[in-house]
Amino acid sequence: METQQFKTNIKCGGCIATVTPYLNEVAGENAWKVDTAAPEKVLTISADKVGAEEIIRAVEKAGYKAEKL
């Protein structure tokens, strides 16, 4: 399983609730998490065959930003 990390501006539970349907669609349920305690608000994806651009587009569709670390 491939793990990718992204710096985001997802900073609270409400933000996570907003991006959940988008990330579940692209990466799958339980295949991602956001560390809102980290200064860079790191989104970690643990899924096979999901491209970084696909993840970034899903986060942007939800109204947030992400960049690959």
N, C-alpha and C positions, 0 to 999 in steps of 0.2 A: 504494500500500500504506500502510495506516495504522499508525503506531507509537504504542504506549501504554506508560507506565512505572508501576511500582508499587513501593512500599516494602514489603519483606518481612522475615521472620525466617529465611529460607533462608540458612544460613551455611557449608555445607561440601559436599563432593562426595557424601556420604551423603544429605544433605537433597535435593540435586538429583536423585539416583537415585530417591528416594521420590516426588517431584512429577512426574518425567518422564512416566509413563503418563497422568496426569491432564491435564497441559498439552498433551501431544501429541494427546490426544483432542479437546480444545477448540480449540487454536490451530493444531495441525499440527506435524509433525516439522520441525526446523530453523527454526521460526518464532518461537522465543523463546530467551532466554539470561538468566542471572542473574550479576550482577557481585558475587561474594562478597568482593572486595577493597574495595568501596565501603562506607562506614559504614552506609548505609541499605539495603545488600543489594538493589540495584535489579534488578527483573525487567523486561526489555524484551520486548514482544510486537510482532512485525512481521507482522500478518495482517489481511486484510480481513474485515469482517462478524463480528467477535468483540467482544461487549460487555464492558465493564469488570466488570460484575456476574458474568458467566459465568466470567471469569478468576479473580476473587476466590473464587467458589464452588469452582472446581477446586482452587485452592491450599488452601482450608480443608478440603476433602474429604481432602486428603493430610495434614492435621494441622498446617498452617502458617497464617500470617496474611499478608494483603496489603491495602494501601490505595493507591488511585490517587494518583499525584503530579501 
